[in-house]
Amino acid sequence: MLTITQALYEQIVAHAREDHPDEACGVVAGPAGEGRPERFIPMLNAARSPTFYEFDSSDLLKLYREMDDRDEEPVVIYHSHTATEAYPSRTDISYANEPGAHYVLVSTADTDDAGPFQFRSFRIVDGEVTEEDVEVVEAY
């Protein structure tokens, strides 16, 4: 299960809405080994695409160095889908290389009449996708 604060939840959703119609992407880092998302890090979608996201390689290298210096790890890796449901695509699955991370997808398309977005979390390990529950809390 992904447990995330209301503030982080709102920041991820706001980023997805701001970057629409392009896909938004980013990371929420947390203390290494604790699995607790704490630090919101919106990234630039280098692809600038409504159907694909790509972290800029130099930004990503800088981020990983910074997380290493702060003894952090990527707890949540998020991106948005602008025209489809919040479910990992084949491309998303092939690029998922952090087996310990929660992969959050936010859909800014109203694909299920449930409102203007969906917020879902998945584990992706060795190409296998498992959806997990999301608990939004005020604080840890």
Phi and psi in degrees as a GROMACS rama.xvg file:
@    title "Ramachandran Plot"
@    xaxis  label "Phi"
@    yaxis  label "Psi"
@TYPE xy
-95.1773  122.757  LEU-2
-108.063  123.933  THR-3
-139.587  146.76  ILE-4
-74.1199  155.3  THR-5
-57.1647  -39.8296  GLN-6
-63.1207  -44.6772  ALA-7
-66.6869  -42.0032  LEU-8
-54.5639  -49.6423  TYR-9
-64.9486  -36.4191  GLU-10
-65.8076  -41.1058  GLN-11
-64.8864  -46.6124  ILE-12
-63.0622  -42.6531  VAL-13
-61.7872  -41.683  ALA-14
-62.7038  -43.0798  HIS-15
-61.2779  -41.4927  ALA-16
-69.3515  -40.1365  ARG-17
-63.5804  -40.3042  GLU-18
-83.1189  -13.4597  ASP-19
-56.5065  132.684  HIS-20
-89.3532  -0.00205754  PRO-21
-83.7089  157.185  ASP-22
-71.4837  138.107  GLU-23
-96.0054  156.662  ALA-24
-152.868  156.921  CYS-25
177.62  -172.822  GLY-26
-136.257  148.013  VAL-27
-119.078  113.8  VAL-28
-90.2519  158.546  ALA-29
-152.57  169.777  GLY-30
-56.2946  133.3  PRO-31
-55.0867  131.399  ALA-32
83.0948  -3.48149  GLY-33
-101.589  -19.6107  GLU-34
65.082  23.6132  GLY-35
-111.241  112.172  ARG-36
-70.0048  129.711  PRO-37
-133.082  -44.1659  GLU-38
-109.345  112.969  ARG-39
-76.6987  126.446  PHE-40
-131.948  89.7584  ILE-41
-69.6384  139.9  PRO-42
-116.984  162.558  MET-43
-86.2677  131.816  LEU-44
-77.1575  102.346  ASN-45
-64.1484  -23.3467  ALA-46
-78.0445  -21.0622  ALA-47
44.4513  56.5176  ARG-48
-129.341  145.695  SER-49
-80.4737  -6.32075  PRO-50
-125.439  2.32596  THR-51
-155.356  145.479  PHE-52
-125.846  152.258  TYR-53
-151.941  126.046  GLU-54
-72.131  138.039  PHE-55
-64.3714  129.995  ASP-56
-62.0781  -38.2411  SER-57
-72.3948  -37.1629  SER-58
-63.8306  -40.2127  ASP-59
-66.5691  -41.9487  LEU-60
-62.1458  -43.8115  LEU-61
-60.5774  -44.3235  LYS-62
-60.8611  -46.322  LEU-63
-65.9166  -35.5573  TYR-64
-65.0216  -43.1238  ARG-65
-63.153  -44.7096  GLU-66
-62.5386  -40.0183  MET-67
-61.7134  -44.0909  ASP-68
-63.1701  -31.1397  ASP-69
-95.7228  5.69356  ARG-70
55.5452  48.5627  ASP-71
-118.003  168.119  GLU-72
-140.385  160.826  GLU-73
-75.7971  109.928  PRO-74
-87.0951  -39.9793  VAL-75
-125.624  132.452  VAL-76
-117.232  120.705  ILE-77
-123.351  154.831  TYR-78
-157.365  170.666  HIS-79
-114.178  155.457  SER-80
-113.611  131.369  HIS-81
-97.117  -18.1052  THR-82
-133.161  -2.03915  ALA-83
-130.647  171.885  THR-84
-65.379  164.28  GLU-85
-82.1364  78.5534  ALA-86
-143.762  137.994  TYR-87
-60.437  131.33  PRO-88
-79.6743  171.463  SER-89
-58.0734  -39.6867  ARG-90
-65.1527  -44.6233  THR-91
-56.3328  -43.8944  ASP-92
-65.3172  -42.0784  ILE-93
-67.7705  -26.9494  SER-94
-92.4865  -4.8541  TYR-95
-74.6786  103.65  ALA-96
-121.91  19.1019  ASN-97
-120.762  86.5762  GLU-98
-60.8335  -20.5599  PRO-99
-89.7076  -5.81993  GLY-100
-86.9578  155.346  ALA-101
-91.1228  126.881  HIS-102
-98.9423  107.404  TYR-103
-96.4704  132.751  VAL-104
-120.682  134.038  LEU-105
-117.227  124.77  VAL-106
-98.492  127.192  SER-107
-95.9497  6.52352  THR-108
-97.3379  142.441  ALA-109
-87.9422  84.5613  ASP-110
-92.712  -11.4576  THR-111
-133.877  15.4267  ASP-112
57.8686  19.3908  ASP-113
-94.417  5.21621  ALA-114
126.873  -174.697  GLY-115
-76.5091  -7.23778  PRO-116
-157.416  162.143  PHE-117
-122.145  144.179  GLN-118
-127.471  109.103  PHE-119
-132.361  151.961  ARG-120
-124.484  143.961  SER-121
-137.598  153.143  PHE-122
-104.522  136.111  ARG-123
-128.704  109.109  ILE-124
-130.809  123.563  VAL-125
51.9771  41.4234  ASP-126
79.7227  -0.910308  GLY-127
-99.5434  128.382  GLU-128
-103.065  128.63  VAL-129
-129.825  120.118  THR-130
-76.3915  146.348  GLU-131
-130.05  157.398  GLU-132
-68.5485  153.597  ASP-133
-120.295  126.439  VAL-134
-112.842  121.468  GLU-135
-100.33  124.01  VAL-136
-122.865  158.911  VAL-137
-67.7823  -42.8583  GLU-138
-157.102  162.627  ALA-139
